[in-house]
Amino acid sequence: MNANTNNTPNDDRWLDANSIMTGQFLTVTMATSAYILDSWELLAFQCGVFLLSVISAGRLDIYTWIYKRLLIRLGLLKPDMRNDNIEAYRFANMIGIVVSGSAAYLIYSGYTAIGWGLAWAMISLGSLAFFGWCAACWMYYMIQKMGIKGFFRHSQIADNFPGAKAPRS
């Protein structure tokens, strides 16, 4: 059994990169649609999607359901299994709860410039994540490097840049 620098067994850390990328794509699509339709409600819905995913440890993740029940069954995507840490992506969802929830609340409250600014930050960083580098995952690994354990106990798997998409094994 191989282990990374934090003695985390690598063979039990397999994630489907296409499932994660589907969530990133749908997050960007939802936030962009919210802006186009001028709908704080879509941002609040996005916050709810993140919240359900986090509190259920991914079991109630609507975007994973879309990926598994629609995109795979229709043959549009296939699993792309990679050795990675789910905790970094859960942390990204926690950040998403704060950002999308704050954006929705600010827009609802009449602070539209600040609210849409947060939404566009989410769109920009979500797009960057879709193309291979996750800022919230990077934050997770920086917190882990500071020595904070518990939720942040897993170090980056492989020698790639923190927050970068895990390489194919």
Phi, psi and omega in degrees: 000124177280153178221148177275188185294346180253017181058029174274122180301125181290329187283357175248017184245034182277128178234152176271106182299327179291329175295315179296316180294326176298315177299319179295316179297315181290329175296313179296318180297317180295314182292322177294318177298320178300317180294312182300319182272359183051055187236104174294335180298323178293325176291322176295321176298316178301317176302317178296321177299313178298316182298313178301318180297315183292311185288341180257009183054039176089350183292332180251029180283112183298322181291325175293322177299314178301316180298308185286318187273338181245300189294319177289313182297328177279356179078015181281331178221156175235153178302143177230085187284130180222152178278111186202174180254119179295333183300324179297321180285327175294321176299318177300320177294324177296318176297320178299323176300312182296313185290310182291322177295317178295317179299313180299314181297316181296317179295315178302322183277000177097359177267063191293322182297315180291317180298313179289332174299316176296319179298318179290330173297317178295319178297314182295311182289327175294322177294317177299318178297318179301325182269006168128352179225122184256114181297319180291325175295319176301316177300317178305311183289330176290320176296318178298319180293337177285354176097005178282125185258214184068237180302331185264026187283343186269124176275165180303132176274135182080177184258019180280169182298136180305131180093347178284151179302136180299142178288159175289138181265000000 
